[in-house]
């Protein structure tokens, strides 16, 4: 999330009007240090933490969003990105319909819009042609740096299209392009954390399925370290489950695989990831 999208003074004003100390507001949600860095230094916490803080003050996240035209567009795109985590495609579609791409002045916002439309076409509509159209709009944009996050997201999207078509050579071609760049992306806000994690997780899963374990383990372990550093739990269940599969495939110590698997199940229960829960529990029963 961009710092300039959040009205931090309004957040502080609401907290104080409710006569809540920082300790009282953040108890059971985050550390006081996290809240202090947000209020005093503009360091945005994770989406989950920020939403829980707002819930405790009985306000919505939109209540502390800035409302200029460009901020409204960025806010809608930001919300749409997070709805992908919970597979709420109708909400994503509704948000994107409220955005006119011809009126988007900020280049990053336009690239973000193209990515969301492409991912929606891929994940919800299973329309490969439309998905590739939007992803290619990004890849053909002028003066786009190799490590631009939307270029990398578009490469991920193209990879996923071809992987779904079982065209693994093309899928590898696109994934291989982003591997050398993904670790160069500066992670300076919540949105960027989410986007980088989505790339790392998807690429790690793909390389694991292709038995390219060195690449898979490198990306997944990097993703796990980022999740720990930035307190992000959205992708951890998938990351740990794939690491467990890689452990078993490479005949590592069974204890390592079981540790990864049990941790994956714990995070899956936390995030209500039914896919990992079902597959992970089945694998756990087989190992026992």
N, C-alpha and C positions, 0 to 999 in steps of 0.2 A: 504494500500500500504506500502511495506517495505521502510524504510528510505534509505537503501542501494541500492534501485533500481532507485533513483532519483539523477541526477547530479545537485545538488543545485548550485555549483559554475557556471556551464554553464548557468543555469537559470538567475542568477544574472548578468552574463556577457552580456547576450542577452538584459536584461532589460536596463542595463546601455548603451549598444551600441545604443539603440533606444532613449536614453536620456529621459527615463521615470523615474520619481521619484516614490517611493513606493505609495505615495498618488495618483498620476496620474494613475498608473497601476491598483490599487485596487478600484478606485472610482466606486460605483454602483455594485461592485462584492462582496467585503468583507471589513472588517475593516483593517486599517493599521496595527493594532496589530497582526491580523491573518497572514498577509504577512510577518511582521517582525519576528514572531516566526518561520515561515517557513525558511526564509533566514538565520536567525542568530542562531536558535536553532534546526533546522531540524525537526520541528513539522509539519508534512504533513497535509495540509488542506483537506477538502472533495474533492472527485473526481470532483464534479460539479464545485467547486470554482477553482481548479487547471486547469481544462480544459478551463474555461472562461478566466483565466489569460493568458494561452497559446494562446487562440484564439485572445485575444487583441494584443498580440505580433506577431501575424501571424505565429505562429509555432504550430506544433502538439505535443501532449503529448509524443509521441515516440521520439521526438527530444531531450528530456531531460532525457530519460531513459538510464541507464548504459547498456553496450553491451557485457559483458562477457557471456560465454555460459550459465552458471546458471542463470544470470540475464535475458537473453533472454527467457529462459523457464519460469521463474517466471513472466516476463512481459506478455507473451502470456496467462498464466493462469489468471493473474490479469485482462487483457482485457476481457477474456471470461466471468469472473464473472460479469462484468458490462454489458455485452451484454444481460445477462438474464433479466436485468431490463427492457430493451426495446424489449424483445422477439425476438432478432435477431439470431435465431437458426442457420441459414446458416453460419453466421460469426463465431459463436462458433465452429461449426463443422469444419470449415476451419482452425481455430487456433489449435484445438486439433489434427488435422491430421498432423500438423507441429511438433508435440511433440512425440518423441519416448519414451515411459515409461521405456524401458530397459536402457536408457541412463540418466535417472533422478537419480542423486546421493543424493540429499537432500530429507530426509524422508517426511518433511512437503510438499514439492512440489509434491511428488508422491501421497500422500494422497489427496492433492488438485486436482490433475489430476483425480484420481478415483471418487472424488465427482462430478466434472464437467461432466465426462462421464455418471455417474449415473443420474444426474439431467437432462442432455440432453436426455437420453433414456426415462426418465419419462415424461418430459414436451413436447418434440417435437415428439419423435417416439412412445410414449405411449407403450413402450416395457417394461412391468413390470419385466420380467425375466432378461433382461440385466441390468435394473436399480438395482435390488436386488443383482445381481452379483457384481457390482461395489461397492455398499454400504457395502456389506459383506466383500469385500476385505479390507475395512477400519476397520470394526468392529472386524475382526480377526487378525489385525496387532499386532505384539508383543509389549509389554511394552507401551501400549497406555493408558494414564491417563484418568480418568473418565471425566475430564473437558476439554479434548482436543477438540478443535473446530471442527475438522474433524470427530471425533467420534460423536459429537452432531449433526453435519450436516447429517451424515449418518443415525442416528436415526430419524431425521426429514424426510429424504428421504424415509426410510422404512415405517414410519407412513403414509406418503402421498400415497405411493403405496397401502397400505391396506385400507386407507380411500376411495381411488378411487374404490377399489373392494367392498366397503361397508362392509368390515370386521372390524367393529369398535372396537371389543375387541383387536385385534392385533394392530390396529392403536393406541389405548389408551396405550397399553403396551409399545410401543416405545416412544410415547410422554411423558409418565409418567417418563421414565428413564432420560430424558434430563432436565425436569423441575427443579430438585434439583441441577443441575450443571450449568445451563446457566448463572446465576448471578455471578458465580465464575470466569468466563472467563475474563481475563484482556483485556481491549479495548485500544490498544496502537497504532493503525494505521487505515487508512481508510478502508482497506480490512476487518479487523476484525470487525469494526463497521458494515459494510454491512452484514457480515455473521451472526453476533449476531442478527441484526435487522430482517433478513430473518427468523431465527428460532423463535424469539419471536412473529412475526406477524403470521406465519403459525400455531404455537401452540395456540396462542390466538384465531384465527379464528376457529380452530378445537374445542377447549373447549367451545367456544360460541355456535357452532352448536350443541354440545352435552349437552347444558344447564348446563354446569359446570362453572357457572358464576364467582365463587370466583377465580378459577384458571385463567380463561380468563381475568378478570379485573386486576388481579395482574400482569400478563405478559404484557398486553397491556399498562397499565399505566407505567410500568417500561420501555417499549419500547418508549413510548412517552417522558418520562423524558430523555432518552438517546438521542433521536432525537433532543430535545431542547438543550441539553448540547453540542452535537457534531455538531449541525447545519446540520443535515441530514434530507432530506425531501422525500426520495424515497418511504418510506413505511408509511408515516404519514397519507395519505388519507385512506388507508386500516385500519390502527389502529383506527382512529377516527370513521370510518363508523361502525366497529365492536363494538366499545364502545357505539355508539348510539343504535345499535340493542340490546345490553345487557341492556342498560338503560330502553328501552321500555319493554323488556321481564321481567325485575324485577320490573316494575311499579314504577320507580323512577320519580322524578319531570320532567314533560314534557319539561321544560325549559332547563334542563341539556341535554336531548337527542337532542333537537333542536340545542343547542350550539355545541355539538359534530358533528351533521350532517352538519350544515352549514360550520363548519371548514373543515370537510372532503371534502365537495364539492369545497371549495376554493383551497385546496391542490391538489385535483384531476384535477382541471383546470390548475393549475401550472405545474403538472407533466404529463398532457394529459392522465390521467387514465380514459379511456372511460368506463370501467366496473363500477367503483365507481360513475362516473358521472351519468350514466344511472340509476343504482339501487338507488343511493342516491336521485336523483331528483324525482324518482317515489315515494320513501318513504316520501320525503318532501311534495309532493302534497297530499299524503294520510293523513298526519298529519294536514295539513291545512284544 
